[in-house]
């Protein structure tokens, strides 16, 4: 299995206008980093931006999880077919 198939970039959207372009200003630490929307000018912290986009992020995580599960099942099925290829008593569908 190739894990490069499961890498995703998720665009975070402004909760006000839906724009995906932000400028970031460094705060005291990484969690207090301020994101300013290029379209409407709204300023939110990095944590707030991630929280506002949590539904979109969780949908991507579910989709990747389903893809991983499907790929593992396919790989397991192929391995079992290969392992029991010459057997007359065991069939893998």
Secondary structure, DSSP 4 states (H G I P E B T S, - for coil): --GGGG--------TTT----EEEE--SSGGG-EEEETTT--EEEHHHHHHHTHHHHHHHHHHHHHHHHHHHHHHHHHHHHHHTTT-SS----
